[in-house]
Amino acid sequence: MSWEEMVLSIAKAKAIAKTLRWYHVGFAFLWTMTFAGLSYPAAAPVASVGAFKLGNQSFVIFAVVAMAFAMRTYRLRAPRPCAAVAPTLALALGALLFYVSFYSPFGSVPLAVVSGILVGSGSGVFYTLWQYFFASEGASRTALYIPLSAVASAGLCLLLRIVPFPVYVACAATLLPLLAGLSLGRALAEVEPRELPGWGKGWLRRAVCDLWRPVFCVCAIGLVWKLASRLFDGAGASDVALFGFAAAALVVAVVELFTERGFEVLRFYQVLFPVITGVFLLPTLFGGRFAPLLSGMLMFGFEIMNLLLIVTCAVYANERGVASSGVYALCIVPTFVSMLTGELLGAGLGAAFIHDLSLVVGILFACVYVLSCTMLLVSWTWGHRQGSSSGDGRQQASEAADAASVQGSAGTSGGSLPATGPCGAETGLSMEELDGALLASLETKLGAMGSVEPLSRREREVAALVARGYSVAAISRKLFISENTVRGHTKNIYRKLDVHSKQQLVDLVDG
């Protein structure tokens, strides 16, 4: 990394930090509920725990799919901030019923089911709406907001562990859902309304072709994690995963800021595979005391892969101009299904067989086999596709996007690629080097229009870039502002100058 690139990266970090608001990382409150907000007592009835998990995981899937079809059917220009009210109430009520079910004499299996349904439904709606916000912000900020949310969630989880139990319950049932809803509402208020693209068969086929590899990797680890965790006592595993998750999230954010290429989901799986398979040997060689390390390592690997997949979904939807809800459902629903399958398979084996070494070894071997087959299939198909496309001299822009679609914060993300103008030339110039003649022309034109509401300095910069033919994404990368902010400035510019299209703005500047 050259000195000039380092200076530019630091300037980018400062610009993003200046515009960062607490609610931009509000996804952390939802993650905190997942990691630590709903914890079972040591003597929790097995039937109630199973009922809650089944209701929770099933209705997360249902809510994500329902939201995707709702946003497709009604073509919502943008979910309003009030859309956060319903999932907030569902999450708060579900958390309250959870503690009544597991920590009071009134607990029962039906109550645990209702609690799981409410928590799952609220979480699914939250996931989809947050994904809509991330996709609207642009790739560069998305690749930072999500890791920062993960880091914040780790800190909140540690904080919850040191507070008294009544305060813990109050936070889980009231404060965390309230903050999750408030932050989501504030974030949705920043989204500039725009028509969502429709779903066509061609879009679905293309998305499946582009994204099945990273999704397959995440599903494989999710299945194995849930299955193996049912065999062993996971005490201490959550601590390992929590600290590792936070550290890895910080690394993702730093890599996004200071390198040209970020993490790729498939590359990360290739690195993670030998580590996980090596850890699988520990319980069989050294006994059950090493089992929590296996469970924690699996959870750590899954959460990082899932983190990168969420980033990939948002980046893909933004770069391809497709509905974020559909992309998210296409990627996350199989992930939840694989986790639920692993949970059910593990529960079906029964805790009575935990001391049957041959059975344990057989299951561990099956898990390694699943991960190995995934590694082989994904690596072969990915390499075959890259090899075939590299020999084609007529490589299209869509093909380049295909290669980037499997990346988390890689080349498609904001700070990774140079912004390009209408003719494809690089525009990595500083604002001081912005086309002075064009900006001066704009200043002169605006000065001659005395009745026009004056434009701010930032609006003048945006207007000059729009008139020059820059896209919203290119302006976002050049000025280090979100795409929503660019759209908001553009709307204000059109209103103040009484123009209704980019061409009218160009004519005004050049006329």
N, C-alpha and C positions, 0 to 999 in steps of 0.2 A: 504494500500500500504506500503510494507516494505521499509526500508532505502535503501537496495540494489536495489530494483526496481526503487526507486526514482532517485538514482544515475545513473542507466542505462538509464532512461528516459531523464534525463538532458543531458547525453552524446549523446543520439540519437538526441535531439533537437539541440545541438551544431553542430553535424556532418551535419545535414540537412541544418542548417542555413549557414554553411560554404560553401556548394555547391549550395545554392539557388541563382539564378540569377533573375534579374528584369523581364525577359521575361517568366520565369516559371509561373508568376502570370499575364501574359498578357491577360488572359480571362477577367480581370477586365475592360479593355478598351471596350470590347464588351458589358459587363453588364452595363457600364456607358452609352453607347448609348441607351440601352434599358430603363434604369431608368430615365435618365435626358437629353440625347443628342437630342432627338426629342420631343419637347414640343409644344403643340398647343397654339395659342393665345386665349384669352378669347372669342373673337367674331368669332371664326373659323366656317365656314359653316358646318352644320351637315352632309350634303351630302358628302362633301370632306373628313371630318373626317372618316365617315363610309367607304368610298371608299378606303382610305389609310389603315385602319385597316383590311378590307377584303382582299386587295391585299397582305399586309404584312403577315398576319397569314396564308393565303392559300399557299403562296409561300415558307414560312418557312417549312411547311409540305412537299411540293413538292421537295424542295431542299434536305431535309434530306433523303427522300426516294430515290431520284435520285442518291445521293452520295453513299448510301448503295448498290444499285444495280450496280453502276459503279465500286465500289471497289470489289464487288463480281465477276462481269463479267470479268474484266481485271486483277483480282488477283494482285493488286498492292503490290509489296514487301514493299514499304513505300512511301507515298506521298512526293514528293520533296518539298524543301522550296519554289520553284516558284509556287506551288499550292496555295499559299496565295495571289498571285497577283490579280487573277480574283475576288474573293470575296471582296478584299480591294477596287478595282475600283467600283464594284457594290454598296458597302456600301457608299462610298464617293459620287458617283453620285446620289444615292437615297436620301442621306441627303441633298445635294444641291437642288435637285428638290423639296424636302419637304419644304424647306424654301422659295423657289420661289413660290410654290403653296399656302402657308398659310400666307406669309408675304409680298407679292408683288401684284401689280395690275394684274399680268399675271396669277394668280392662276385659276385653273379650276378643275373639277372633273376628267377628263381624266389624267391630270398631276398628281393628287394625286394618281390615280391608278398606274401609271407608277412608281412613287416614292415608293409606297408600295411594288410593285413587286420587284424592285431592292433591297430595304432594306431587304425584306423577303428572297430573294434568297441568297444574300450575308451572312446574318445571319445564314441561314441553313447550308451553306457550312462551315462557321466558326465553328459552333457547332460540326459538324461531325469531322472535322480535329482536333479540340482541344480534343475531346473525344478519338481519335486515339492516340494522344500524352499521355494523362492521362493514358490510358490503358497500354501503352508501358513502362511507368515509374515504374509501380508496385503499389501495393495497399497502402503501407505505405505513399509514397510521394503523391499519388493521394488524399488521405484523408486529406492532409494538403494543397496542392496547391489550391484546389477548395475553401475551406473556406477562405484562405488568399486572393484569388482573389476577393471573396465577400467583405471582409473588405476593400481592396484597392478600389473597385468600390464605396463603400459608401463614402470614403474620396474624391474621384474624383468628385462625385456628389455634395458634399458640396462645393468643390472648384468652380465648374461651376456656382453655384448659386450666387457667390459674384463678378464675373467678369462682365464687361460691355457687353451689348447685342451683339455688333459686334464681340467682342472676343469670346463670347459664340458660335455664329454661325460659326466662323472660326474654333473653336475647334471641333464642331460637324461635320462639313463638310469636314475637312481636317486632323487635328491633330489626333483625336481619331481613324478614320479609318486607318491612316498611322501607328500609334503605334500598333493597333490591328494586322495589316498585318505583320509588322516588327517583333513583338514578336512571332507570330505564325510561321513565317519563321525560326526564330532562334531556336524555340522549335523543329520544324520538322527536322532541321538539326542534332539534337542530336539523333534522332531515328535510331537505327541500322536496316537496311533492313532485313526483314525476310518474308518468304512465309506466306501469310494469309490463314487460314483454310477455306475450302469451307462451303457452307450452305447445309445441308441436311434436309430432313423432320424430321428426328429424333432430330436434333439439335433444330429446330424451336419448335417442340412439347415440348421438355424439357425446353427450355427457357421460353415459355409461362407458363408452369406449375410452374416454379420457381419464376417468376417475376410478375405475374398478381396481386398479393395482394398489394405490394407497389405501383404499377402503378395505380391500382383501387383507392387507397386512395388519391393519388395526383390528379387523374382525378376528383374525387368527390369534393374536395376542389376547384379546378380550375373552375369547372362548377358553383358552388355556388358563388364563389367570383365574377366572371364576371356577373352573373345574378343579384346578390344583388347590385353590384356597379352601375348598370344602374338605380336603384330605388332612390338612394340618391346622394346627393352632396358629392363628395369625397375630398373636400378641407381639407387639413391637414392630410389626411390619408397617403399620400406618405411619409411624415416626420416620422410618427409613424412606418411605415413599414421599412423605410430606416435604422433608428437607431436600431430597433429590429433585422433586418436582419444582420447588422454588429455585434451586440452583440452575437447573436446566432451562427454566423459563428466562432467567436473567441472561444466560448464555445466548439464547435465541434472540433476545432483544439487542444484545451487544453486537452479535453477528449481523443482524439486520442493519444496524447503524453504521458499522465500520468495515464491512466487507462488501464486495461486489455481488457475491452469491451467498444466499442464506442456506438454511438446512433444506434438504430434500427428504420427503417422507421415505422414499424407497432406499436412499443411501443410508439414512439413519437405521432403517430396519436391517440392512446388511451389517452394520456395526453392532447393533443390539443382539442379533441372532447368536453369534458365538458366546457372548456374555451370558445370555439367558440359558442356553443349552448347557454351558459349563456349570452354572449354579444349580441346575437340575441334578447334578451328580452328588451334591453335598448331602442331602438326606439319606441317600442309599449308601454312601461311603462313611459318613460320620454320625448318623443317627438323627433322631427327630429334633434335636436342639438346633439344628441348622435349617429346619423347615420354615420358621418365620422369615429368614433371609430370602428364601425362594419366593414366598408369597409377596414380600415387600418388593423384591426385584421385578416380579411380574407386574405388580401394580404400578411401579415406577415406569417401566417400559410402556405399559398401556397408556398411562396418563400423558406421557410425552408424545407418543404417537397420536393420541387423540387431540392434543393441543395443536400439533402441526396439521392435522386433518381439518380442524376448525378454521385455521388460517387459510388452508388450501381452498376450502369451500367459499370463503368470503372473497379471496383473490380471484378465483375462477369466475364467480358470478359477476364481479366488478369488471374484469377484463373482457369477458365474453358478452356482457350486457344482457344477461338472462336473470330470471327471477331467483333471488337468493333463497327463498323459502323452498323452492323445488330442488335446488342444488343441495341444500342442507338436508332435506328429507331423504334424498337419494343416497347421501353418504352416511348419515347418522342412524337412520332406521336399521340398516343391516348391522351396524355396530351394536345397537341395543339388543337386537334379536340374537346376535352371537353371544352376548353376555348373559342374556336370559337362558339361552340353551345350555351354556356352561353351568349356570346355577342349577338348573333342573337336572342335568346329568349328574352333577356332584351330589345333589340331594338324593337322587335315586339310588346311588351306590350305598348310602347309609353309613352312619358313623360307626356301626358295628364292625366294619371291615377295615378300620384304621390300623389295626394291629396285624393284619394279614399282609406280610411283607411282599409276597409274590404279587398280590393285587396292586399294592402301592407302586411297586416297580413297573408293573405292566401299564398302569395309568400314566406314570411319568414318561415311559417310553412312547406311549401313544401321543402325549403332548409334544414331545420332541419331534416325533414323526410329522405331526400336523404342521409345526413351525418349519420343518425342513422342506416339506412339499410346497408350502407357501413360498419359501425362499427360492426353490427351484423354478416354480411356475412363473413367478413374477419376474425374476431375473432373466429367464429365457425369453419371455414375451417382450419385455422392455428392451433387452439388448437386440433382439431381432427387429423390432420396430425402428430403433435408432439406427441400426445398420442399413436397413432398407431406405430410410429417408436420407441418410447422409450421401448415398450414391445418386440421388436425384438432384440434378442441377436446377430443377424448376421448383425448389422448395418454397411453398407459399407461407404467407404470414400466419395463416391458420395452423400450419404444421409447427411453426415455432411456438405458437400458443399451446399446442398439444404437449410439447415437451415441457413447457413451463407449468402446465396444469397439474402435474404431479408434485410440484414443489410447494413447500410451506411458505416461506418468506423469500423464495429464491428470485430468479430473474424477473418475474412478473411484478414483483413488489416495487413500491415506489422508488426508493433510493437506489435501486440496483441497475436500472436501465436509464440511459440518458433521455431526456425529454426531446421529442422531435417536433419540428414544425410541419407545415403543410406539405413541404416538398421532401420530407424525410431527413433533412439535415439536422445534425446535432445542435442543440441549443443549450448546452451546459454553461451558459454565461451567467455572471452575477447580475443582480438587479442594477448595479451601477453601469453595466454594459448593455442594458436593455436598449434596443433600437432608439437612440436618442432623437433621431429625426421624426420618427413616428410619434413618440411621446410628445415632442415639441409641437408637432402638427395638431395633436389632440388638444394640448393645452391652448393653442391659438383658437381652434374652433370653439372650444368651450368658453373661452373668454369673450368671443364675439356673440355668444348666445346668452345675453344678460338675464333673460327671464328664466333660464334653466336652473334648477336646483343644483348647487355646486356638488361635484363629486369629491369624495375623500381621496387621499393619496393612494390608498390601496385600490380603490375603485378605478382610479386612473390607470394604475399599473395593469389591472385585470382587463380594462377596456382596450388598452394598447395591445395586449397579448391576444385577446379575442379578435381584434381587427386584423392582426397578423396571421390568423388562421390556426392558432393553437387550440387543441382540444381541452376539455375540462381536466382530464387526467394530467396532461402535460403542464397546464398552468398550476395545478396542485403541486406537482413535483418541483416546478421551478421556484415557486414562491413559498414552499414549505407550509402550505395551508391545506386543510381538508377539501375534498371535492364538494362536500356540502357547502362549505364557506364560499368556494368559487361560484357555485350555482346561486347562492344568495346574493353575492356581489353582482353577478350578471343580471339577475332579476332587478336589482336596484338601479343598475346602469340603464337598462332598457326603459324603466319607468321614468327616470330622471331626464333621459334624452328623448323620450317619446318615440322610441323605435321598437320594433317588434320582431326583429330577426338579426342574425349575425351579418347578413348582407347589407341591411340598412345601416348598421353600425359602421361597416367598412366604407359604404358610400358617404357617410357623414364625415369620416376621418379623411378620406381621399378626395372628397368633393371640393 
